[in-house]
């Protein structure tokens, strides 16, 4: 009985230990207005040399106070975890407040060292020392558990992932979009938007059989006059070979905007099909994902059984949400920067760019649509690199901290 009791206590302790996220803090150095700061940390501390990443959160700290760095001072922020030059995890100013949590059995496999590159442009006049804290929820790699490996990819409203300008209009909204043909069936999740000040919405839309279905619509949250974050879409959705997927941004056009961006970073996995043999069945996928599209009176539903949890998506008759806004005008707003990420297209082209802008928002419900150039292809293992442009202001993860301690409610 004593042996069983000790075994039970040991199991409970192991469970508690594994429930705690791995934590590390890195000194970044001084940041101040008019100074673009960047630093790469090589071979960062990890929970293990071989593990499955279940979730991650990054916090930018004021090193002096040990409090989260003021949201409104962060103009550009790009945080990239890379392995052999490929992005494993990436946060930007407009999504760094979001947590990345991967639903079981979908996981990101880490089987070697990681580098962390952090770039920031801040608006604080007095130089401040900042630190980068990262928190990882993980499990040790084990051959006994069936998982679906995830790979990060990206899409953009512009075929070469560059910035673009929004011409002044009536304030009813300006829409720009870019389409890609999807090349294989996959499950997608954790859509994170990288945008600029003045954004109304960023949408990822499926176009198939003459019908448009909104897979993800990310909308902004503002903190006073500053863009704090974009909402995330973390449901598991099925993407289909042969379908066309549109990335569409709607910006306020009360004033002209220069060098704004509209990109999605997200993860894709490829569950193996169910197989039957010897009286048993093994499935690497989960439940089903259902998309319902409406183009008028009737509706059409298609279902995939290779995905994670069951998910249903609303339908539209057009290419995304209308031009509505809850954001502020540019009154009193600083000139600011944002970040972009360039991704290698199927033709192998890449781009980088950068500058400054100001922006505003409006409350009207119609918008002008522009389709950007040629089609581009998004695909896993793309070697997407950062491009620093202007326009967005973001935040660190203030709202998830418990008091002044290091512990956070990350998962």
N, C-alpha and C positions, 0 to 999 in steps of 0.2 A: 504493500500500500504506500509506504514511504517513497519507494522508487517511482511509482506511478504519479504521486503528488509532485515529486521533484521534476519529473518529465513534463508534467502539465505546466508547472511554473516556468520551466525553461522555454517551452513553446510560446507561452504568453510573452515572456521577455523578448524573445526573438521577434515576435510579431510587433511589439511596441517599438523596438529598435528599427525595424524595417519600415515602420510607418513614418518615421522622422525623415524629412528631406535632407539630403546632403547640402551643406552650406559652405560657401567660400566667399571671401571679400578681397578685392584687389584694389590697390591704390592707383587711381588714375592720374591725379595731379591737379594743377590749377586750370580753371576755366574762367573766361571772362568775355565780355562783349568785344566783337571785332576780331576775335582770335579763334580760328578753326583748329580744334585740338583732336589729335588721333593717336592711338597707341595700340600696339598688338602685343598680347600676352601669349607667349609660346608655351605649349605643353602645360596647360592649366591643370589644377588639381581636380580630380574626378573621384567618384565613389569607388571605382574599380577600373581596371584596364579593359574589361569586357562586361558590358551590362546592357540592359534594355531600358531606354528612357521612357518613363510613363508621363512625365510632366515637368515643366520648367517655368520659373519666374525670375525676372531680373529687376533689381531695384537700384536706382541711382541715389547715392547718399551724399549729404553734406557731411564731410569727414569731421568737421569741428563739432557740430551738434549731434552727430549720429542720427539725424532725422532725414527723411526723404528730401531730396533736393527739390526746391520750389518748381512746380509744374510750369508755371508761366515763364520761367527763365529758360526753359529748354526749347530752342527753336529747331535745330536739327539734332537728331540722335539716330545713330545706326549702330546696332550691336549684333555682330555676326560670330557665331560659333562655327568653325570650319574644320574639316578633316580632308587632308590632301587637296586643299584648294576648293573644296565643294562646301556650300552652305548646308549645315545640318539644322541649325536654328537661327532665325534672324528676327530682330525686333527693330522697329523704327519709331520715330516720335509719336506717330498717330496710333500705335498699338502696343507700346511697351507697358502700358498699364494692364494689359490683358495677360492672363495666364495661358500657357499652352498645356492642355491636358488631353492625352490620347486615350480613347476608349478601348478597353480590352476587346478583342485580342490584338488590336493595332498598336504597334510599338516602334520606336526608332532605335535601331541597333547601333550601339557604340562599341567598336572593337579595336580601338587604338587611341592615340593621343588627339587632343583637340586644341586648336588655337582660338583665342578670343580677340577680335578686333573691335574697338570701340571708337567712334568718331562723334564729336559733339560741336555744335555752335550754340552758345548760350547768350543771353541778353543781360546778365548781371554786370553792372559797371565795376564793382569791386571784385577783384579776383578771389575765387573760393576754391578750396581743395575738395575734390569729390572722390568717392570710392564706388566701385561696382560690386554689388552683392548678387550672387546667383544661387538659386535654390533648385535642386533636382530631386524629383521623386523617381525612384528606379527599382529595378529588380535584377538580381544576378542572372546572367544568361544560363539557361538550362535546356538541354536537349529534350527534356521530358514534357515540356509545355509547347502546345501549338500556338504560334503567333503569326501575325501578318506583318511583314516588314514594311515600314513607311519610308517614302522618299519625298523630299521637299521639291516643289516646282513652283512656277510663277506665271502669271498672265498680266497683260497690261492693256490699257485703252489705246495705246500707240504701239505699232508693230515692232519698233526697236527699243521699247521701254524708255524712251526719252521724255523730257518734259515738253509741255505745249502751252500755248497762250489761249486765254479765254477773251474773245472780243466783247466790248461793252454792248449791252443790249437793253431791253426794256426792264430787266430784273426778273423776268419770268423763268429764267433758267437756261443754261447752255449744256447740251449733252454731246458727248463724244464717245465713240465705241470702236472696238476692234474685235474681229472674229477669228477663231482658230478651229480647224477640223480636228476632232479627237481621233487618235490612231489606235487605241485599244481599250477594251472594257476595263474599268478600274473603280475603286471606291475612293472617294475624296472626303476630306474633313479639315477642320481647323483653318478656315479661311480668315486671313488677317489682312486688313486693308492698309495700304500706305498711300496717303493723300496729302493735300495741301489745304491751307486756310481758305475758306469759302466753299468747301465741299458740301453738297446736299445729300448725295448718296453715291455709293459704289456698288454695282450689282454684277453678279455672275449669272448668265442666262443661258438656258439650254434651248437650242433651236432644232427641232426634229419633226418630220412629217408635217411641216407647215405650221407648227405650233411653237409658241415661246413659253418657257417655264422658268420662273425666277428660282434659282437654286440658292442663292445667297444675296441678301440686300443689307449692306452695312451702312449705318447712319451715324452721324457725329454726336458727341456730347461736348458741350462747351463749358468752360470754367471762366465766367466773366466774358472777356473779349477773346479768349484763347481756345483753340481746339485742344481738348484734353485727350480724347481717344475716339476711336471708331468701334462700333459694336462688332462682335465676332460671330461667326457662324460655325458652330462646333458639332452639328449633326453629321452623321455619316450619310453620304449621298452617292448614288451610282452615276458614273459617267460612261457613255456608250460609244463604242467604235462607230465611226461614220457620222455621228452627230456633230453639229456645229455649236461651239460655245462662245458667247459674246461677253466681253468685259466692258461695262458701260459706266461712265462717270457723269454725274449731273452736278454742275457748278453754278453758283449764283453769278449772274452777269450784270449786276447793277453797275459795277465798275469793271474796267478791264483788268484781267489778272495775267501776270507773266510767270512763265516757268513753273507751272503747277504739274502735278503728277496724278496718276490713277493706276495703282498696281495691286494685285492680289498675290500673296504668298500662301500656299496651302500644301497639304500632304496627300499623297496617293498611295494606295496599296493594291495588291493583286492577290486576293484570296484564291487558293487552289479550288477547283471544282470538287464537289462531293464524290467520293468513291465508295463502292461497296464490294466487300470481299470477305469470305470466310464467316459470313453471318454477322458482320459488324460494319458500321458506317462511320467514317471519319470526315468531318467537315471543318475546313479552316476558316470559313466565313461565319457570320452570325445570322441575324434575322434578315428581314427584307426591307427594301427601300422603295417607296411608291411615289411617283411624280404624277400629279394631275394637272393637265393643261386644258385651258378653256379658250376657244377662239370665237365664241359666239353663243349659240344656244346649247350645244352639247358639250361633252367633255370626254377626254381620253385618258386612260390610266395605263402606265406600263410599270412592271414590277421586276426588280432584280433580287435574287435570293443569295447573292454572294457577299452582301455587305454586313455591316454591324447591326445596330439596333434598327427597329422599324421607324421610318421617317416619312412624313407626307409633306409635300411642298405646294404652296399656293400657286395659282396660275395667273398669267397676264395675257393680254391680247397684243402687247407691244414689246418694246425692247427695254423695259425696266420701269422703275417708279417715276412718278411725276415730280416736277420741280417744286418741292415744298422745302421750307427751311425753318429751323428753330434757332439758328445761329445769329450772332451779332453783326452789326455793321463794322466798318473799318474805323469808326470814330475813335481816335486815341490809340489805334493799333500800331505797334512797331513794325517796321519793315522786317521780314523774317525769312528763314530758310526752311526748306524741307529736304527730304531724301528720296531718292529713287533707287530702284535696283534694275540693272540691265540683265537680260537673260539671253543666252545664246539661242537663236532661232534655228530652224531646221537648215537654213542656208549657212549658218555659222556666223552671222553678223552680230556685232555687239555695239553698244554706244555708251557714252558718258557725257554728262553736261552739268552746268551749274550756274546760278545767279540768285537774284532777290525779287520779292514781290510784296504787294499788299492786296487785301481782298475784303469782300463783304458778302452778305447774304440777304435773301428776300423771302417773302411769304407767298408768292404767286404759284399757280399750279400747272402752268404749261411751260414748255421749253423748246429751244431750237436744237436740232440733232445734226451732228456731223459724224460721218464715218471716217475713221482714220485709215488712210493709205491702203496698203496691201495686207493680205492675211499673214499671220505669223503662227508658228506652231509652238505650243508649250509641251514639254515632255520631261519625264523624270530625269534626274541626274544632269540637269542643265547647269552649265557653269555660270550661274548668274553672279554678276559682280556689281558693286555699289556705284551709283551715280548720284552726285550731290547736286540737287537743285534747290529751289527756294519756294517758300510759301507756307510751310506748316509749322505748327507749334504743338508740342505734345506734353506728356507727363510721365512721371515715374509712378510707382505703385503705391501711392499714399494710402489709399483706402483699405488696403489689406493688412496693414500693420496693426499689431496689438500693443498699444503703448509704445515705449521706447526700446523694447527689447529686440533681440534678433529673431525671435520666433514669429512666424507668420502663418496665417490660415491659407496655405497655398492649395491644399487639395481637400 
